[in-house]
Amino acid sequence: MEGARPQGMKISGVDGLIVSDTEAYTTVIEFPANVVGMETATLLAVQKWIRESNQDPWKLYLHQTIPWSPETKAQGTLRCDCRGCVALTRGPERRTLGGLIG
């Protein structure tokens, strides 16, 4: 919804998929507002939407972003749900955590 995203956020390429009367997904390319050091950040965002019945409004259940291309200045991924958000970022060191290489 307009006004629900951060000030200055631009979006492009919105696409939606309705899986059932109670589950849907959207994808969008996000361009965050100019933040120092992130002037060219480009993110792919995926949202999961749910509702109790086809009479109820859709509610955002999950929002996740990942860097869109290797050249982007975005330095990680973001995953949000009703409990809050978790950001996973990359840095110069290569260490393993739970089998993942960071």
N, C-alpha and C positions, 0 to 999 in steps of 0.2 A: 504494500500500500504506500502511496506517495506520502512522504513525511515520516515514515517508519524507519528508513535507513539513515545512517549517519549523514550529517550536513555535508553537502558537496559531493556525495557519492554519485557516480554516473554508472549506468547499466546499459547492456546491449545484449542482443541475441537471446531474449527470453523464450523459453520453450516449456511446455507443460505436458504431463501425462496423467490422465485419470485412470487409476488401476481398478477402482471400484467406487461404489457410492460413498465409501468412508475413508479412502486412501488415495492420495495424489502426490505427485512430485513435480518440482519445477527446477530448471537449471537456468543460470544467467551468468554472463561475464560481468564482473564488477571492476570498476576503476575507482579506488578510494580517492578521496579529496587529497590535494597536494599536502603531504606531510613531509617534513624535512627528511631527506634520504629515501623517500618512497615516491618520487615524482612520476615514476613509470610503472608502478605496481599494477599488475593485472591478475585477477583471481577468477577461478571458476567456482561458482557457488551452487550447491545443491540443497534444496529444501524439501522436507517431507511434511505433508499436510494431512491432518486427520479430522474426522468429525463423527459424532455418535450416530447420526442418521442423515439421510439426504435433505431433511428439513432444517438441520442445524448449520451454522456458519462453519467454514473451514478454520482450523486453528493450526498455527505453526508448531510442529512437533520437534523438528530437528533442522539445524542450519549448519552447513559445513563448507569451508572454503579451502582451496588448494591453489598454489601458484599455477598460473596458466601456461607459462613457457619458461625455459631455462634462463632467458634473458631478463625476466622480470626482477624487480627489486624486492618483491615480496619474499620474506625470509622464512616462511613456515606455513603451517596449516592451522585452521581454527575449526573447532567443533563445539556447537552450543546445543543444549537441550533445556528442559525445565529446571535442571539443577544448576545451570550456569554454563560457562564457557571454559574450554581448555585450549591453550595455544601450544603447538609443538613447533619449535624453531630450529633452524640449522645454524651451525657455527663452524669455525675453521677446524676444530678437532674432529677426529673420526673415532668414536667410541661405540661400543655395542650396549644395548639396553633391551633385555627381553628378547634377544635374537634379532633386533633391528639395528641396522647400521645408521648412525646419525651423521 
